[in-house]
Amino acid sequence: MTPTGAEGGSLGFELVANMDRMTRDRYGSLAGENVARNQPLLHLGRSLAELAGETVGRGDGAIVIAAGPSIRRHDPIRFIRDSGYSGAVIATDSALAYCLRNGVVPDLVVTLDPHAKRIVRWFGDPELTEECLRADDYYRRQDMDTVFADEMANNRALMALMDEHGPKIRIALCTAASEAVVRRVTGSGMKVYWWNPMVDDPAEPDSESRAFYRMNKMPLVNTGGNVGTACWMMAHAVLGKRHVAVTGMDFAYYDDTPYNATQYYHEAVALVGEENLDRVYMRMLNPHTGTWFYTDPAYMWYRQSMLEMVADADCRTYNCSGGGIFFGEGVEFLPLQDFLARSG
């Protein structure tokens, strides 16, 4: 079903309807392999269930810092840092470098993507080479943290920041994380809390999620398919926060962003060709900002999933990103400064 205010992307909306299956087909076997490989390493951390008993940030509020393009446009970290906010600060793996560079050490970081080589870059990759960069333009191509454009220099700086701050940071580490991520996270001294990804319905007798739990007894977490939603889930379902603000959670691109700066550009071109990309990308008007954004099938699916999760949650959700397409029933769209003022 096409959301109110959306247009274009006729093929994109067809893909959204099948995104759950497509994602399992693409990542399912890799996630399962990683869960099995990480089984002997569980002693390097604790269960996520133990995090629920800890005090993480003061009060009943939390701010999630994700790495959508609004981060670069609005720079929310300065407001969080300068306000002296004492609630929980939860960062996606992709936003960790942004936080540390700006003098904010998150109370919790979350990582879940099973990709063998890319995700470790968010923590600083000791094995990164120029050859690796020539083989993959993922970071320098996208409309994300511009510091990653100078990839080798940024990698060195991030490794130093991680070596300095790693022991101060808790990380909710998915059992499906890659070998490189697990090695880097544990090697930097981060405090690990393991959890399993809910990749299907655990009530089904042949559920892979249930098989994960039987293997390692770590909690299953419904992530909505992406790390930003996983952070929001950790805030209210694990830490018990009743007021959760999100920043950098756009699920979209600003209308002036070229298609080749989007995350799934190569996949879209392979599917329909450069000349047909308007059939894949969908445009949507944000009624709160009065501006247009566009998105791809994966991010539209993430948006729909999170709105469904928000409707069932026992917390209040505030979108303080200043842009993007995450709005709808159950989401209060407001400036970050207003949330910080309410939080005292």
C-alpha positions in Angstrom: 0.0 0.0 0.0 1.3 3.4 -1.0 1.7 5.7 2.1 -0.1 9.0 2.1 2.0 11.7 0.5 4.2 9.3 -1.5 4.5 9.3 -5.2 6.5 7.7 -8.0 8.5 4.5 -7.6 5.9 2.1 -9.0 8.4 -0.8 -8.9 9.8 0.3 -5.6 6.4 -0.2 -3.8 6.2 -3.7 -5.3 9.6 -4.5 -3.9 8.7 -3.1 -0.5 6.0 -5.8 -0.2 8.6 -8.5 -0.7 11.5 -6.9 1.2 11.2 -9.2 4.2 11.8 -12.3 2.1 14.4 -10.6 -0.1 16.4 -9.6 3.0 16.3 -13.1 4.4 17.4 -14.5 1.1 20.3 -12.1 0.9 21.6 -12.2 4.5 20.0 -15.2 6.2 22.7 -17.8 5.5 25.5 -15.3 6.4 23.8 -14.4 9.7 23.4 -18.1 10.6 27.0 -18.8 9.8 28.1 -15.9 12.0 25.9 -17.0 14.9 27.5 -20.4 14.8 31.0 -19.1 14.5 30.5 -16.7 17.5 29.2 -19.4 19.8 32.7 -20.2 21.3 33.3 -16.5 21.9 30.3 -15.7 24.1 32.5 -15.8 27.2 34.0 -12.5 25.9 30.8 -10.8 27.0 27.5 -11.2 28.8 23.9 -11.6 27.9 21.9 -8.6 26.9 19.5 -9.7 29.6 22.1 -8.5 32.1 22.0 -5.0 30.6 18.4 -4.6 31.7 19.5 -4.6 35.3 22.0 -1.8 34.9 21.6 1.9 35.2 22.3 3.4 31.7 21.8 7.1 31.8 19.8 9.0 34.4 16.0 9.2 34.3 13.5 7.7 31.9 14.7 9.3 28.7 17.1 8.2 25.9 18.4 9.8 22.7 19.2 7.5 19.7 21.9 8.9 17.4 21.7 7.3 14.0 23.7 8.2 10.9 21.2 9.4 8.3 21.9 12.4 6.1 20.2 14.8 8.5 23.2 14.4 10.9 25.4 16.3 8.4 22.7 18.9 7.8 21.7 19.6 11.4 24.6 18.4 13.5 22.6 17.3 16.6 25.5 16.2 18.6 26.3 19.8 19.5 23.0 20.3 21.2 23.3 17.0 23.1 26.8 17.8 24.2 26.2 21.5 25.2 22.9 20.8 27.0 24.6 18.4 29.5 21.9 15.8 28.8 22.1 13.1 31.4 19.7 10.5 29.9 21.0 7.5 28.0 22.8 8.2 24.7 22.5 5.3 22.3 24.5 5.3 19.0 24.3 3.1 16.0 27.6 1.6 14.9 27.6 4.0 12.0 27.2 7.1 14.3 29.9 6.1 16.8 32.7 7.9 15.0 30.6 11.1 14.8 29.9 10.9 18.5 33.5 10.3 19.6 35.0 13.0 17.3 32.6 15.5 18.9 33.4 14.6 22.5 30.4 12.4 23.3 31.0 8.9 24.5 27.7 7.0 24.0 26.3 5.0 26.9 25.5 2.2 24.5 26.4 1.3 20.9 24.4 -1.3 18.8 25.7 -3.3 15.9 23.9 -6.1 14.0 24.8 -6.2 10.2 26.5 -9.5 9.3 28.6 -8.1 6.4 32.0 -9.6 6.5 34.1 -6.5 5.7 32.1 -3.3 5.8 30.8 -2.9 9.3 34.2 -3.2 11.0 35.0 0.2 9.4 32.7 1.9 11.9 35.1 0.8 14.6 38.3 1.4 12.8 39.7 -1.5 10.7 43.3 -2.6 11.5 43.4 -4.5 8.2 42.2 -1.7 5.9 44.4 -1.2 2.8 44.3 0.9 -0.3 43.5 -2.3 -2.2 40.4 -2.7 0.0 39.3 0.8 -0.9 39.7 0.3 -4.6 37.5 -2.7 -4.4 34.6 -1.1 -2.6 33.3 2.5 -2.9 30.5 2.0 -0.3 31.8 4.7 2.1 33.2 7.4 -0.1 30.2 7.3 -2.5 27.4 7.9 -0.1 25.7 11.0 1.4 26.9 10.1 4.9 29.6 11.3 7.3 31.9 13.3 5.0 34.9 12.5 7.1 34.8 9.0 5.6 35.7 10.5 2.2 39.4 10.5 3.3 39.2 6.8 4.2 42.7 5.9 5.3 43.1 9.0 7.4 39.7 8.6 9.1 40.4 5.0 9.8 43.6 5.8 11.6 41.9 8.5 13.6 39.0 6.3 14.5 41.2 3.5 15.6 42.9 5.9 18.0 39.6 7.1 19.4 38.4 3.5 19.9 41.6 2.5 21.6 41.1 5.5 24.0 37.4 5.2 24.6 36.5 1.6 23.9 36.7 0.4 27.6 34.2 3.1 28.6 31.5 1.9 26.1 28.9 -0.8 26.3 28.0 -2.5 23.1 24.9 -4.6 22.3 26.7 -7.0 20.0 24.6 -9.1 17.7 25.6 -12.8 17.5 25.3 -12.4 13.7 28.2 -9.9 13.6 31.2 -10.7 11.5 34.4 -12.1 12.7 36.2 -8.8 12.0 33.7 -6.8 14.0 33.8 -9.2 17.0 37.6 -9.2 17.0 37.8 -5.4 16.8 35.1 -4.8 19.4 36.5 -7.2 22.0 40.1 -6.1 21.2 39.3 -2.4 21.9 37.9 -3.3 25.3 34.2 -2.5 24.8 31.8 -4.1 27.3 29.9 -6.7 25.3 26.3 -7.7 25.7 25.3 -10.5 23.3 21.9 -10.9 21.6 20.3 -12.8 18.8 18.6 -11.3 15.7 14.9 -12.2 15.3 15.1 -13.1 11.6 11.7 -14.8 11.5 8.8 -15.8 13.7 10.2 -17.8 16.6 6.8 -19.4 17.2 7.2 -21.4 14.0 8.6 -24.9 14.5 11.3 -24.5 11.9 12.2 -21.0 13.0 15.9 -20.0 12.5 15.5 -17.5 15.3 14.4 -20.3 17.6 17.4 -22.3 16.5 19.7 -19.4 17.4 18.2 -19.3 20.9 18.6 -23.0 21.4 22.2 -22.7 20.4 23.3 -20.0 22.7 20.4 -18.9 25.0 20.9 -15.3 24.2 17.8 -13.0 24.0 16.0 -12.6 20.7 15.5 -9.0 19.6 13.2 -7.7 16.9 15.3 -5.1 15.1 12.9 -4.0 12.4 15.7 -4.9 10.0 18.1 -2.0 10.7 20.4 -0.8 13.4 18.6 2.5 14.1 15.4 0.7 15.0 17.4 -1.8 17.0 18.8 1.1 19.1 15.2 2.4 19.7 14.2 -1.1 20.7 17.1 -1.4 23.2 16.1 2.0 24.7 12.6 1.1 25.6 12.5 -2.7 25.7 15.8 -3.4 27.4 16.6 -0.2 29.3 13.0 0.6 30.1 13.1 4.2 28.9 9.7 5.8 28.6 10.7 8.8 26.4 12.9 8.0 23.4 14.1 10.6 20.9 15.7 9.6 17.6 18.1 11.8 15.6 19.6 11.0 12.2 16.8 8.5 11.6 15.7 9.6 8.1 14.9 6.4 6.2 15.3 8.7 3.2 17.6 11.1 1.3 17.2 14.8 0.8 15.7 15.7 -2.6 19.0 17.2 -3.9 21.0 14.0 -3.3 22.1 12.3 -6.5 21.0 8.7 -6.9 24.6 7.5 -7.0 25.1 8.7 -3.4 22.5 6.4 -2.0 23.2 3.1 -0.2 21.6 0.7 -2.6 22.4 2.5 -5.9 24.5 -0.3 -7.4 21.7 -2.8 -6.6 19.1 -0.6 -8.1 21.1 -0.1 -11.3 21.6 -3.8 -11.6 17.9 -4.4 -11.2 16.4 -1.9 -13.7 19.3 0.0 -15.3 20.4 3.6 -14.8 17.7 5.0 -17.0 14.8 3.5 -15.0 15.8 4.4 -11.4 12.7 6.6 -11.0 10.7 3.4 -11.0 12.6 2.2 -7.9 13.0 5.4 -5.9 9.9 6.8 -4.2 9.3 10.4 -3.2 7.5 11.6 -0.1 6.5 14.9 1.4 7.3 15.5 5.0 4.4 17.6 6.3 6.4 18.8 9.3 9.2 20.4 7.3 7.2 21.0 4.1 10.0 19.4 2.0 10.3 16.4 -0.2 12.5 13.4 0.4 13.1 10.3 -1.6 13.8 6.7 -0.5 14.4 3.2 -1.8 12.5 0.0 -1.1 14.7 -1.1 1.8 14.3 2.2 3.7 10.6 2.4 3.0 10.3 -1.1 4.5 12.3 0.0 7.5 10.0 2.9 8.0 6.9 0.8 7.8 8.3 -1.7 10.2 9.2 0.9 12.7 5.9 2.6 12.6 4.2 -0.8 13.3 6.6 -1.3 16.3 6.0 2.2 17.6 2.3 1.5 17.7 2.9 -1.5 20.0 5.5 0.1 22.3 5.0 1.3 25.8 7.2 4.4 25.3 6.7 7.8 23.7 8.7 8.2 20.5 10.0 11.6 19.3 11.6 12.2 15.9 14.2 15.0 16.4 16.0 14.4 13.1 14.7 17.5 11.4 14.0 15.7 8.1 13.3 12.4 6.4 10.2 10.3 6.3 9.9 8.9 9.8 6.6 10.4 10.8 3.1 9.1 11.5 0.8 7.9 14.2 2.7 7.5 17.5 5.6 9.7 16.5 6.0 13.2 17.8 8.0 15.3 15.4 9.8 18.1 17.2 13.2 19.9 17.3 15.9 18.2 19.4 16.3 21.4 21.5 12.6 21.1 22.6 13.1 17.5 23.7 16.3 18.4 25.6 14.4 21.3 27.3 11.6 18.9 28.3 14.2 16.5 29.7 15.7 19.1 32.0 
